[in-house]
């Protein structure tokens, strides 16, 4: 945990250094930090979406339901379910976990897997039972 805190602090300091090297104060330049968060969140969402599709397609219940659909219907339903998971996933992860995921590839895989597990069932139920 201490290493994660140090890594987050180092990452934060490097982001601050990047925003101040242009000669402007950080009080007037919040877009860089905001952009870094947005980029990190988008990368996390993409990883979650990929993991969601992998888990969904290996789920026996989904595969049974998918047999009754056309390929277009399957793709549309998969997009809805995994889109839901991707949107809800950042709500189920802490800032420390996001920072750790940005630094440690092994931790990223575990954090993404845990997050998908927490949200996939709810999103699956939301769209499949309609």
C-alpha positions as CSV (number, residue, x, y, z in Angstrom):
1,X,0.0,0.0,0.0
2,X,2.9,2.3,0.8
3,X,4.4,1.7,-2.6
4,X,1.1,2.5,-4.3
5,X,0.9,5.8,-2.3
6,X,4.4,6.7,-3.4
7,X,3.6,5.8,-7.0
8,X,0.5,8.0,-6.9
9,X,2.4,10.8,-5.3
10,X,5.1,10.5,-8.0
11,X,2.5,10.4,-10.8
12,X,0.8,13.5,-9.3
13,X,4.1,15.4,-9.0
14,X,5.0,14.6,-12.6
15,X,1.6,15.8,-13.8
16,X,2.0,19.0,-11.8
17,X,5.5,19.5,-13.3
18,X,4.1,19.1,-16.7
19,X,1.5,21.8,-16.1
20,X,3.9,24.3,-14.7
21,X,6.8,24.0,-17.2
22,X,5.0,26.3,-19.7
23,X,5.3,29.2,-17.4
24,X,1.6,29.4,-16.4
25,X,0.4,28.8,-12.9
26,X,-1.5,25.6,-12.1
27,X,-4.4,27.7,-10.8
28,X,-5.2,28.7,-14.3
29,X,-4.4,25.4,-16.0
30,X,-6.8,22.7,-14.8
31,X,-7.4,21.2,-18.2
32,X,-4.2,19.1,-18.1
33,X,-5.0,17.4,-14.9
34,X,-8.6,17.0,-16.1
35,X,-7.3,15.5,-19.3
36,X,-5.1,13.0,-17.5
37,X,-8.0,11.8,-15.5
38,X,-10.2,11.6,-18.6
39,X,-7.6,9.7,-20.5
40,X,-7.1,7.3,-17.5
41,X,-10.8,6.8,-17.2
42,X,-11.2,6.1,-20.9
43,X,-8.3,3.6,-20.8
44,X,-9.9,1.9,-17.8
45,X,-13.4,1.8,-19.6
46,X,-11.8,0.2,-22.7
47,X,-10.2,-2.5,-20.6
48,X,-13.4,-3.0,-18.7
49,X,-15.3,-3.3,-22.0
50,X,-12.9,-5.8,-23.4
51,X,-13.0,-7.9,-20.2
52,X,-16.9,-7.7,-20.2
53,X,-17.1,-9.1,-23.7
54,X,-14.7,-11.9,-22.8
55,X,-16.7,-12.8,-19.7
56,X,-20.1,-12.4,-21.4
57,X,-19.1,-14.7,-24.3
58,X,-17.9,-17.4,-22.0
59,X,-21.1,-17.3,-19.9
60,X,-23.3,-20.3,-20.6
61,X,-26.5,-18.4,-20.0
62,X,-25.6,-15.7,-22.4
63,X,-24.5,-18.3,-25.0
64,X,-27.8,-20.1,-24.7
65,X,-29.8,-16.8,-25.1
66,X,-27.5,-15.7,-28.0
67,X,-28.5,-18.9,-30.0
68,X,-32.0,-17.4,-30.3
69,X,-30.7,-14.1,-31.8
70,X,-29.4,-13.0,-35.1
71,X,-25.8,-11.9,-35.2
72,X,-26.9,-8.3,-35.4
73,X,-29.1,-8.8,-32.3
74,X,-26.3,-10.4,-30.4
75,X,-23.9,-7.6,-31.3
76,X,-26.5,-4.9,-30.3
77,X,-27.2,-6.7,-27.0
78,X,-23.5,-7.2,-26.2
79,X,-22.9,-3.5,-27.0
80,X,-25.7,-2.5,-24.6
81,X,-24.6,-4.8,-21.8
82,X,-20.9,-4.0,-22.0
83,X,-21.6,-0.3,-22.6
84,X,-23.5,-0.3,-19.3
85,X,-20.7,-2.1,-17.5
86,X,-18.1,0.3,-18.9
87,X,-20.2,3.3,-17.8
88,X,-20.8,1.9,-14.3
89,X,-17.3,0.5,-13.7
90,X,-15.6,3.8,-12.7
91,X,-18.2,4.2,-9.9
92,X,-17.1,0.9,-8.5
93,X,-13.4,1.6,-8.3
94,X,-11.4,3.9,-6.0
95,X,-9.0,6.6,-7.2
96,X,-6.2,4.6,-5.6
97,X,-7.2,1.6,-7.6
98,X,-7.3,3.6,-10.8
99,X,-3.8,5.0,-10.0
100,X,-2.5,1.5,-9.2
101,X,-4.0,0.2,-12.5
102,X,-2.2,2.9,-14.4
103,X,1.1,1.8,-13.0
104,X,0.9,-2.0,-12.4
105,X,-0.2,-4.2,-15.3
106,X,-0.9,-7.2,-13.0
107,X,-2.9,-5.0,-10.6
108,X,-4.8,-3.5,-13.6
109,X,-5.9,-7.0,-14.8
110,X,-7.2,-7.8,-11.3
111,X,-8.9,-4.5,-10.7
112,X,-10.6,-4.7,-14.1
113,X,-11.7,-8.3,-13.5
114,X,-13.1,-7.4,-10.0
115,X,-14.9,-4.4,-11.4
116,X,-16.5,-6.3,-14.3
117,X,-17.6,-9.0,-11.9
118,X,-19.4,-6.4,-9.7
119,X,-21.2,-4.7,-12.6
120,X,-21.8,-7.4,-15.2
121,X,-24.6,-9.2,-13.5
122,X,-26.6,-6.0,-12.9
123,X,-26.2,-4.8,-16.4
124,X,-26.9,-8.3,-17.9
125,X,-30.1,-8.5,-15.8
126,X,-31.1,-5.0,-16.8
127,X,-31.0,-5.7,-20.6
128,X,-31.7,-9.4,-20.9
129,X,-34.8,-9.6,-18.8
130,X,-36.5,-6.7,-20.6
